[in-house]
Amino acid sequence: MYCEILSTLYVKSNGDIPCHDDYGERIILTNLNESPTIDKIIASKQFNSIERRLSSSSIPWENICDKCAFFRPDQNFENRIRQFHINKIQIESSLACSLNCWGCSRREQVKQRRGNLLLDLKNFETLMISCAEQNYNVEWIEYCGQGEPLSHPKFSQFLKIVSEVLPNTKQRLITNANYDFNACIGEETLHEIIVSSDGASQETYEIYRSGGSFEKCIRFMTDAIRRKSANNNPSVVWKYILFDHNDSDEEITKANKIAQTIGVDRLLFVLTHSKGKSKRYTNENFINILNLAPSALINFTPIQNSDTYLGYPTDNSLPDQNKEQFLFCLDEIKMLDKQHLLLKGWVSTLDFLKINRLNIVANSQSVGQINVSEKRNDVLQYFNAKGDLDLGFASVIKTTQLDPNAILCLEITPQSFSKNFDTKKYHVSFKPLRLS
């Protein structure tokens, strides 16, 4: 029995440390005023109780854990925090927000929660220093909560502290982006920015993001993309929750076009269980979205079940010197509902001439073709290649029934009438996609 609380922490703006950011939020483990350092947090009575119960296959909180997206009753017990490894520390820098989204519990929490609306910067620094002094490997600091992280007037100082104290830790911001990027971030480092913007126009956007500005979101993403460093940070993700009012072909196509124009790294459509959810798209037919926005990602709110598996390819190719070689990168493989493969990546000839189409073979059976029609400016920039070539591909291919527990043999060959291209061969293993 396992829970992600054994590999993550969530710190609220008032210093409370709850049992994760879902149904377990009702349980407060400790507070930074009482337990200011990482060793004191994991020595708290509530945290120790979680450890003991999970290690003995007992549910820590009856009528709480079984409703929480982060509880894994069928997963083997593993206590990563005791191994000095933390996947993520989620930081709610502020409970304040200027928007009025109907699905947000912020207003109720402002009424009910004791303490400050803004996280004390000194307390945050003490926690980060303790992680460094005690040799914790912290993979991510994620700025996200019930409020807007950027509403903290000293937000950039959080970024600076982490960069100085935990230089190998990545930092992620989840924001409504109704702020000036340069004023809020300055010269500080972010590795990923997720912008919540649910629509492709002010008219559809403001139905859910009441009081917000679609124009400010686009400007924020554009400025963030312009700030990309030599190592391509920050990655910019546009998160688009699908509701009844923003799921039309026109709106999705328009969002995809805007995303490509400004150069976001990912356009992420999210299926939700909340009020006003899209009835047009469900976890049974979400693949249809990719016909309108082939390079997009699809995700689910944690309460949703998904028969989705992430692929881990091993290159099994042996170059045939008698055949034409080519540049190729497979960025992502997913198995969807055990009958579809989502393939994303890029391809080019060695001298950067366009390849139009790829032939796909799965387990020795031809399953179709992929058109190479996506912009990949990051690839052109990396190779210092000139021109405006479409090198990217993103497509869903229907296959015969797939077994997620078996190794998939995948073969990919550029289609050409004038050249005899070699074949890229992969052995792909799959693991269930963790939606939390």
PLY file of the C-alpha trace (Angstrom):
ply
format ascii 1.0
element vertex 436
property float x
property float y
property float z
element edge 435
property int vertex1
property int vertex2
end_header
0.00 0.00 0.00
1.37 3.39 -1.02
0.47 7.07 -1.02
2.25 9.92 -2.76
2.54 11.76 0.55
5.62 9.56 1.05
7.31 11.29 -1.87
5.74 14.77 -1.90
4.89 17.66 0.41
2.32 20.43 0.14
2.84 23.72 2.02
-0.10 26.11 2.25
0.19 29.88 2.42
-0.46 29.87 6.18
2.29 27.29 6.72
-0.03 24.30 7.16
1.22 21.03 5.69
-1.81 18.92 4.75
-1.98 15.30 3.66
-1.61 16.26 0.00
-3.67 18.45 -2.36
-6.84 16.41 -2.80
-9.32 14.83 -0.38
-6.51 14.41 2.14
-6.25 18.19 2.38
-8.73 17.87 5.25
-5.97 16.34 7.40
-3.27 18.77 8.62
-0.03 16.96 9.43
1.84 19.89 10.96
2.68 23.55 10.39
5.93 25.29 9.45
5.78 27.28 12.69
5.83 24.01 14.64
7.99 22.01 12.21
10.12 24.49 10.24
12.60 21.93 8.81
12.23 18.76 6.77
13.41 16.48 9.59
10.83 17.90 11.99
8.06 17.56 9.40
8.65 13.84 8.89
9.06 13.39 12.65
5.57 14.77 13.28
3.00 12.50 14.90
0.60 12.55 11.95
3.30 11.79 9.37
4.63 8.90 11.47
1.10 7.51 11.72
0.79 7.50 7.91
4.10 5.65 7.59
3.15 2.98 10.11
-0.27 2.32 8.67
0.81 2.17 5.02
3.75 -0.11 5.84
1.32 -2.52 7.54
-1.21 -2.28 4.65
-3.68 -0.29 6.72
-5.57 2.76 5.45
-4.25 5.86 7.28
-7.55 7.78 7.28
-10.86 5.96 6.97
-13.36 7.66 4.60
-10.59 9.99 3.43
-7.95 7.91 1.66
-10.42 5.93 -0.45
-11.67 9.22 -1.96
-8.20 10.63 -2.66
-6.52 10.54 -6.07
-3.06 10.10 -4.54
-3.81 6.92 -2.58
-2.49 3.75 -4.26
-3.86 0.71 -2.36
-2.51 -1.78 -4.94
1.00 -0.31 -5.17
3.88 -1.66 -3.11
4.93 0.35 -0.07
7.87 2.67 -0.67
9.03 5.47 1.62
11.03 7.78 -0.63
11.24 10.64 1.84
13.10 8.37 4.27
15.46 7.65 1.38
16.16 11.42 1.15
14.24 11.72 -2.10
11.30 14.08 -2.65
9.57 14.07 -6.02
7.84 17.40 -5.44
7.25 20.09 -2.85
4.10 21.98 -3.75
4.13 25.57 -2.56
1.04 27.72 -2.21
2.75 31.09 -2.11
-0.56 32.94 -1.91
-4.25 32.32 -1.29
-5.16 35.61 -2.99
-6.49 35.74 -6.56
-8.18 38.40 -8.71
-10.19 35.87 -10.76
-13.52 34.32 -9.81
-13.61 30.82 -11.34
-16.74 28.87 -10.45
-14.92 25.59 -9.75
-12.45 27.07 -7.28
-12.77 26.61 -3.51
-10.56 29.62 -2.74
-13.32 31.88 -1.41
-14.49 29.24 1.06
-10.91 28.59 2.16
-10.34 32.30 2.75
-13.31 32.28 5.13
-12.37 29.06 6.92
-8.58 29.00 6.97
-6.63 30.47 9.86
-3.42 32.43 9.38
-1.83 34.34 6.54
-2.90 34.58 2.91
0.77 34.97 1.88
3.44 32.39 2.67
6.19 33.75 4.90
9.33 33.97 2.78
11.64 33.32 5.74
9.80 30.10 6.64
10.08 28.95 3.04
13.81 29.66 3.00
14.32 27.74 6.27
12.58 24.68 4.78
14.66 24.83 1.59
17.92 25.22 3.52
17.04 22.23 5.71
16.49 20.09 2.60
19.89 21.11 1.28
21.73 20.65 4.59
20.21 17.20 5.07
21.14 16.17 1.51
17.63 15.68 0.18
17.25 15.22 -3.55
14.26 17.43 -4.36
13.22 16.98 -7.98
10.63 19.76 -8.28
9.32 22.80 -6.48
5.82 23.46 -7.85
4.12 26.80 -7.20
0.41 26.00 -7.16
-2.47 26.10 -4.70
-5.94 27.51 -4.18
-4.69 31.03 -4.87
-2.63 32.59 -7.66
1.12 32.14 -6.99
2.04 35.39 -8.75
-0.18 37.43 -6.42
2.60 37.15 -3.82
4.43 40.51 -4.17
7.81 38.84 -3.69
7.26 35.80 -5.85
10.57 36.08 -7.69
12.34 35.73 -4.33
10.99 32.17 -3.99
12.63 31.32 -7.30
15.89 32.94 -6.28
16.06 31.06 -2.97
15.60 27.68 -4.65
18.13 28.46 -7.37
20.72 29.37 -4.75
19.98 26.73 -2.10
18.90 23.78 -4.29
20.53 24.50 -7.67
19.70 21.05 -9.09
15.99 21.32 -8.28
13.60 22.22 -11.09
10.88 24.82 -10.60
7.35 24.76 -12.05
4.75 27.54 -12.00
1.02 26.91 -12.54
-0.65 30.26 -13.13
-3.66 32.08 -14.57
-1.07 34.34 -16.27
-2.98 37.58 -15.75
0.29 39.23 -14.84
3.32 40.81 -16.46
5.89 38.04 -16.94
8.94 40.28 -16.77
7.74 42.13 -13.66
6.90 38.94 -11.74
9.70 36.60 -12.81
12.51 39.01 -13.63
15.74 37.18 -14.39
14.98 34.19 -12.15
14.88 30.61 -13.40
11.77 28.58 -14.13
11.89 25.20 -15.85
8.20 24.84 -16.66
5.23 27.19 -16.78
1.68 25.85 -17.06
-0.78 28.56 -18.07
-4.46 27.91 -17.34
-6.45 29.46 -20.17
-9.69 27.73 -21.11
-10.69 29.19 -24.45
-9.31 30.71 -27.63
-11.05 34.09 -27.32
-12.04 36.49 -24.56
-15.70 35.52 -25.01
-15.18 31.83 -24.25
-12.26 32.29 -21.84
-14.08 34.58 -19.40
-17.08 32.26 -19.00
-15.02 30.18 -16.57
-12.08 32.50 -15.82
-14.36 35.31 -14.70
-12.51 38.60 -14.31
-9.55 37.39 -16.36
-8.00 38.57 -19.61
-7.28 36.19 -22.49
-4.99 38.81 -24.03
-2.86 38.90 -20.86
-2.53 35.09 -20.97
-1.26 35.16 -24.54
1.14 38.02 -23.78
2.46 36.17 -20.70
3.12 32.99 -22.71
4.71 34.97 -25.52
7.06 36.78 -23.12
7.96 33.50 -21.40
8.84 31.92 -24.75
11.01 34.90 -25.64
12.87 34.43 -22.36
13.87 30.84 -23.16
17.46 30.17 -22.18
20.13 28.26 -24.07
18.86 25.00 -22.52
15.29 25.79 -23.70
13.87 26.79 -20.28
11.16 27.46 -19.43
8.95 24.92 -21.16
5.59 26.62 -21.71
2.38 24.56 -21.50
-1.05 25.97 -22.33
-3.60 24.09 -20.19
-7.12 24.19 -21.62
-9.95 22.62 -19.56
-12.74 21.40 -21.84
-16.21 22.69 -20.99
-19.47 22.75 -22.92
-18.82 26.35 -23.91
-15.29 25.93 -25.36
-15.22 22.49 -27.01
-16.38 23.35 -30.54
-14.28 22.45 -33.58
-13.75 26.14 -34.24
-12.52 26.92 -30.75
-10.16 23.94 -30.54
-8.76 24.58 -34.02
-8.25 28.25 -33.16
-6.43 27.40 -29.91
-4.17 25.00 -31.79
-3.33 27.68 -34.36
-2.56 30.28 -31.68
-0.40 27.78 -29.79
1.64 27.05 -32.91
1.93 30.73 -33.80
3.34 31.85 -30.45
5.37 28.66 -30.07
4.14 27.02 -26.87
5.80 23.69 -26.14
2.53 21.91 -25.42
-1.18 22.58 -25.78
-2.79 20.42 -23.08
-6.52 19.68 -23.19
-7.94 18.53 -19.86
-11.09 16.45 -19.40
-12.78 17.38 -16.14
-15.56 16.10 -13.90
-16.49 19.63 -12.78
-19.65 21.64 -13.38
-20.12 22.57 -17.04
-17.81 19.78 -18.24
-17.67 18.96 -21.93
-20.26 16.38 -22.91
-18.85 16.24 -26.40
-15.52 14.79 -25.28
-15.16 12.02 -22.71
-12.49 9.49 -21.85
-14.12 7.18 -24.43
-13.69 9.49 -27.44
-11.01 12.01 -26.41
-8.82 10.78 -29.27
-11.06 12.75 -31.67
-9.60 15.99 -30.31
-6.30 15.07 -31.95
-7.95 15.24 -35.38
-8.30 18.98 -34.80
-5.09 19.54 -32.81
-2.72 16.64 -33.59
0.21 17.96 -31.58
-1.86 18.49 -28.41
-1.82 16.41 -25.25
-4.92 15.05 -23.51
-5.11 14.66 -19.75
-7.69 13.94 -17.08
-8.48 15.44 -13.72
-7.34 12.93 -11.07
-10.84 11.60 -10.32
-11.18 10.30 -13.86
-10.08 6.79 -14.77
-7.89 6.41 -17.83
-6.82 3.37 -19.76
-3.67 5.15 -20.88
-0.12 3.80 -20.78
3.14 5.64 -21.26
5.64 3.96 -23.56
9.36 3.55 -22.85
11.14 2.81 -26.14
14.52 1.12 -26.51
16.23 1.71 -29.83
16.85 -1.70 -31.37
18.02 -0.43 -34.77
21.06 -1.77 -36.60
21.91 0.71 -39.38
21.89 -0.77 -42.88
24.71 0.94 -44.75
23.05 0.07 -48.05
20.04 2.19 -47.19
19.49 5.92 -46.77
19.98 7.10 -43.19
17.94 9.91 -41.62
17.57 11.99 -38.45
14.81 10.81 -36.17
13.58 11.36 -32.63
10.62 9.68 -30.96
9.60 12.12 -28.21
6.53 10.36 -26.89
4.61 7.09 -27.17
1.30 6.40 -25.47
-1.06 3.44 -25.65
-4.65 4.69 -25.58
-7.52 2.34 -24.69
-5.35 -0.62 -25.81
-6.34 0.00 -29.42
-4.51 3.19 -30.39
-0.92 4.42 -30.40
-0.08 8.09 -29.97
3.29 8.86 -31.58
5.07 12.23 -31.40
8.50 13.29 -32.56
10.39 14.70 -35.52
12.20 13.45 -38.63
14.44 14.86 -41.37
16.93 13.81 -43.99
20.58 14.24 -43.00
20.76 17.47 -45.01
17.45 18.77 -43.62
15.18 18.10 -46.55
11.56 17.40 -45.74
10.19 13.89 -45.27
6.45 13.93 -45.90
5.24 10.64 -44.49
6.20 7.75 -42.20
5.10 4.12 -42.50
4.33 2.47 -39.16
4.53 -1.25 -38.39
3.50 -2.63 -34.98
4.22 -6.24 -34.05
4.96 -7.04 -37.70
1.63 -5.63 -38.91
1.31 -2.45 -40.96
-0.94 -0.10 -38.99
-0.86 3.03 -41.13
1.00 6.18 -41.99
1.83 9.44 -40.23
2.01 12.80 -41.95
4.99 14.99 -41.05
3.33 18.39 -40.84
4.16 20.01 -37.50
6.44 22.96 -36.80
9.53 22.10 -34.73
11.44 25.35 -34.39
13.32 23.88 -31.41
14.91 21.26 -33.70
15.84 23.80 -36.37
17.36 26.03 -33.72
19.34 23.18 -32.12
20.89 22.16 -35.43
21.23 25.77 -36.60
19.28 24.76 -39.70
17.80 27.35 -42.01
14.40 27.31 -43.63
10.83 26.79 -42.50
10.48 23.02 -42.67
7.73 21.00 -41.04
9.78 18.35 -39.24
7.36 17.30 -36.52
4.70 14.64 -36.34
1.93 13.92 -33.84
-0.65 11.33 -34.68
-2.93 8.65 -33.27
-2.93 5.33 -35.12
-5.56 2.62 -34.66
-4.07 -0.82 -34.13
-5.18 -4.31 -33.28
-5.74 -5.04 -29.60
-2.57 -4.24 -27.64
-1.31 -5.77 -24.42
0.21 -3.16 -22.06
2.10 -5.92 -20.25
3.86 -7.11 -23.41
6.77 -5.60 -25.33
5.66 -3.80 -28.49
7.89 -4.12 -31.56
7.64 -0.84 -33.46
9.15 -0.13 -36.92
9.16 3.32 -38.52
10.27 3.98 -42.11
10.12 7.21 -44.15
8.03 6.83 -47.28
9.81 7.81 -50.48
9.58 6.95 -54.16
13.13 8.07 -54.89
15.10 6.89 -51.84
15.39 3.56 -50.07
15.32 4.68 -46.44
16.46 2.56 -43.53
14.02 1.52 -40.75
14.07 2.61 -37.11
13.19 -0.28 -34.80
12.12 -0.02 -31.18
11.13 -2.34 -28.38
8.54 -0.49 -26.27
7.48 -1.34 -22.73
4.51 0.37 -21.09
3.54 1.58 -17.65
0.16 3.02 -16.54
0.08 6.78 -16.88
-0.11 8.37 -13.44
-2.61 11.18 -13.76
-1.90 12.91 -10.47
0 1
1 2
2 3
3 4
4 5
5 6
6 7
7 8
8 9
9 10
10 11
11 12
12 13
13 14
14 15
15 16
16 17
17 18
18 19
19 20
20 21
21 22
22 23
23 24
24 25
25 26
26 27
27 28
28 29
29 30
30 31
31 32
32 33
33 34
34 35
35 36
36 37
37 38
38 39
39 40
40 41
41 42
42 43
43 44
44 45
45 46
46 47
47 48
48 49
49 50
50 51
51 52
52 53
53 54
54 55
55 56
56 57
57 58
58 59
59 60
60 61
61 62
62 63
63 64
64 65
65 66
66 67
67 68
68 69
69 70
70 71
71 72
72 73
73 74
74 75
75 76
76 77
77 78
78 79
79 80
80 81
81 82
82 83
83 84
84 85
85 86
86 87
87 88
88 89
89 90
90 91
91 92
92 93
93 94
94 95
95 96
96 97
97 98
98 99
99 100
100 101
101 102
102 103
103 104
104 105
105 106
106 107
107 108
108 109
109 110
110 111
111 112
112 113
113 114
114 115
115 116
116 117
117 118
118 119
119 120
120 121
121 122
122 123
123 124
124 125
125 126
126 127
127 128
128 129
129 130
130 131
131 132
132 133
133 134
134 135
135 136
136 137
137 138
138 139
139 140
140 141
141 142
142 143
143 144
144 145
145 146
146 147
147 148
148 149
149 150
150 151
151 152
152 153
153 154
154 155
155 156
156 157
157 158
158 159
159 160
160 161
161 162
162 163
163 164
164 165
165 166
166 167
167 168
168 169
169 170
170 171
171 172
172 173
173 174
174 175
175 176
176 177
177 178
178 179
179 180
180 181
181 182
182 183
183 184
184 185
185 186
186 187
187 188
188 189
189 190
190 191
191 192
192 193
193 194
194 195
195 196
196 197
197 198
198 199
199 200
200 201
201 202
202 203
203 204
204 205
205 206
206 207
207 208
208 209
209 210
210 211
211 212
212 213
213 214
214 215
215 216
216 217
217 218
218 219
219 220
220 221
221 222
222 223
223 224
224 225
225 226
226 227
227 228
228 229
229 230
230 231
231 232
232 233
233 234
234 235
235 236
236 237
237 238
238 239
239 240
240 241
241 242
242 243
243 244
244 245
245 246
246 247
247 248
248 249
249 250
250 251
251 252
252 253
253 254
254 255
255 256
256 257
257 258
258 259
259 260
260 261
261 262
262 263
263 264
264 265
265 266
266 267
267 268
268 269
269 270
270 271
271 272
272 273
273 274
274 275
275 276
276 277
277 278
278 279
279 280
280 281
281 282
282 283
283 284
284 285
285 286
286 287
287 288
288 289
289 290
290 291
291 292
292 293
293 294
294 295
295 296
296 297
297 298
298 299
299 300
300 301
301 302
302 303
303 304
304 305
305 306
306 307
307 308
308 309
309 310
310 311
311 312
312 313
313 314
314 315
315 316
316 317
317 318
318 319
319 320
320 321
321 322
322 323
323 324
324 325
325 326
326 327
327 328
328 329
329 330
330 331
331 332
332 333
333 334
334 335
335 336
336 337
337 338
338 339
339 340
340 341
341 342
342 343
343 344
344 345
345 346
346 347
347 348
348 349
349 350
350 351
351 352
352 353
353 354
354 355
355 356
356 357
357 358
358 359
359 360
360 361
361 362
362 363
363 364
364 365
365 366
366 367
367 368
368 369
369 370
370 371
371 372
372 373
373 374
374 375
375 376
376 377
377 378
378 379
379 380
380 381
381 382
382 383
383 384
384 385
385 386
386 387
387 388
388 389
389 390
390 391
391 392
392 393
393 394
394 395
395 396
396 397
397 398
398 399
399 400
400 401
401 402
402 403
403 404
404 405
405 406
406 407
407 408
408 409
409 410
410 411
411 412
412 413
413 414
414 415
415 416
416 417
417 418
418 419
419 420
420 421
421 422
422 423
423 424
424 425
425 426
426 427
427 428
428 429
429 430
430 431
431 432
432 433
433 434
434 435
